[in-house]
Amino acid sequence: MALTSRRAGRRRLRRFTRRDLVVLGVLLGIPVLLDLVIVWGPTLASIGLSFTSWDGLGDIHWVGTDNYKNLFTNYPPFWPAVRHNVLWLLFLGLIATPFGLLLAVLIDRGVRFSRFYQSTIYLPVVLSLAVVGFIAQLILGTDQGVVNTILGHRENPIDWLGDADLNIWMMMIAASWRHTGYVMILYLAGLKSVDPALKEAAAIDGANARQTFFRVVFPTLRPVNVIVGVITVIEALRAFDIVYAVNKGRNGLELLSVLITDNIIGEASRIGFGSAIAVVLLIVSLGFIVTFLVQELRGARDR
Amino acid sequence: MSADISTGAPPRPAAAPVTVPKSRPRKGRWGVHIFLTAVSLAFLAPLLLAVYASLRPYEDTAQHGYFSWPHHLSFDYYRRAYTESGMGKYFANTLLIAVPAVLVTLFLASFVAFAVSRLKLRGGLVLLIFFTAGNLLPQQVIVTPLYVLFNKIPLPWWMSDSLMMYDSYWAVILVNIGFQLGFCVFVLASFMRTLPQEIMEAAIVDGAGVWTRFWHVTLPLCRPALAALGTLEFTWIYNDFLWALIFISNPDKLPITSSLNNLRGQFFTDYNLLAAGSILVALPTILVFLLLQRHFIAGLTLGSTKG
């Protein structure tokens, strides 16, 4: 992104022809407009609507921060949903992501069949989360589910997906099934671009494998770490399909995304209220997005 | 930082990537193999079990459980899943959404990426941020206003039989394009940055306009990146669940991921049938992955391995 720094001054004189300007105007204009209408406009509108009460049809009433007060004090599913989202984030961040990194490091050592390992571990990533949800039901179901059969609980099965204390864990495991492969592929690409000389130098200095990895290799993976971090956070905040496919996100599977969806397409559409939940989600994710962009900008400036 | 971006194929683990310390015994290797094999099997198991279940009649599994020897095996459930849920129609719906969405996204995104990374426009960085950040927002943040908006936009009959943007493919296609643009711009811009600048300079000397420099000079060099992104985007849009759930109300227009619900009975769900349905839904993405694995992985890693 050397638009301002490198040779900008010398280049500026080379003007675009009128035809060039038309091409630029149209082909930049359309995507910008589209992104404004589809992404940024609605984001701002969500913030605005969160201070109103509206059923989508009648008049819009300004209610100030009432939606937020209700949300925090008077809406039973809210705090469980927040807790589940946080749990989801911790689970992906502390278990699935490090596991993906571990697999990447092992595969990167150049063992035989690495191509096979890589493909099979990556395979779940291409499945839709809805399908993952159905497969989870097949495996964890009460009547003839595989897990209950293996555990010998056919008479008195554990309700993995129905028990409000257990099901969120099962969903997180299922989500990790996909997340791990994704993280692994990203790290594999990152590891392959690490200069082998670095590792050699570390080995010559007498560093063991662990020291080499944590002190030498891992720090050079910073760009990948940033991306993986953002993906992990975003996945955790976006989690929706999988719980929705299992039980529409009820009974222990409440998530912020589900609450928003329920408030729009549920029986009573409470658009203002749904927007307030969306704003909470927005604020949390913005924190991470800004971190990511700052990293990117810094990288861009160095380039 | 090295600006290493894998193009078509992810670089093979170069001839001798790590000088394996001589002292490292064989045993470590075996441990790694056993561990990786176990993980691979664990990752494959759910899919294999779904395939296995889908091949067996309900009575068989009801009596013996899913984890038992089969007494009958047949592809009957696949036939039923296909016909009972009307999967052919839903598959066509998905293509109707995914194909235009992917093509338009790639086209628009590659131009934005070109402008941002190759033209040295002022404000290019702002543009890049504008798109990239948009893609990172959770979908639910933008879903409510879009729902309201689409309910207010009338469309002529020939475009949508609901006479509205809501409940039409246009809504889903447009949202997919708008939402995926950010990711594609981000990836393509970082790819184009690695192309040699001399080519552009030569084109400028030849008097090539912006369009020629984009379409005839830059795009042909981006084929690997476009193939990779196209594969990836197609799978994502194919797998999408939320947009159609919210913007489509006519059950006949739903895409394939939603058709699985048709296989659930009201009182009784035959999970073997559902398994067959799930496999059928997953099959195109699995095939795409197996056939175009390289592109797929390259697509995912294009954006991430830059310095």
Interface residues (C-beta under 8 A of the other chain):
Chain A: M1 A2 L3 T4 R6 R7 A8 R11 R14 F16 T17 R19 D20 V23 L24 L27 L28 I30 P31 V32 L34 D35 V37 I38 V39 W40 G41 P42 T43 A45 S46 L49 G56 L103 L106 I107 D108 R109 G110 V111 R112 F113 S114 F116 Y117 S119 T120 I121 Y122 L123 P124 V126 L127 S128 L129 A130 V131 F134 I135 A136 Q137 L138 I139 G141 D143 Q144 G145 V146 T149 I150 R154 W177 T180 G181 Y182 I185 L186 L188 A189 G190 K192 S193 D195 P196 K199 E200 A203 A209 P223 V224 I227 V228 V230 I234 L237 R238 F240 D241 Y244 A245 L256 S257 I260 T261 I264 I265 I271 G274 S275 I277 A278 V279 L281 L282 S285 F288 I289 F292 L293 E296 L297 G299 A300 D302 R303
Chain B: M1 S2 A3 D4 S6 P10 P11 P13 A14 A16 P17 V18 T19 V20 P21 R29 V32 H33 F35 L36 T37 V39 S40 F43 L44 P46 L47 L49 A50 A53 T61 A62 G65 Y66 F67 S68 L108 A109 F111 V112 A115 V116 S117 L119 K120 L121 R122 G123 G124 L125 L127 L128 I129 F130 F131 T132 A133 G134 N135 L136 L137 P138 Q139 Q140 V141 I142 V143 T144 P145 L146 Y147 V148 L149 N151 L174 V175 I177 G178 F179 L181 G182 V185 A189 R193 I204 G209 V210 W211 F214 T235 Y238 N239 D240 F241 L242 L245 I246 T257 S258 L260 Y271 L274 A275 G277 S278 V281 A282 T285 I286 V288 F289 L290 Q293 F296 I297 L300 T301 G303 S304 T305 K306 G307
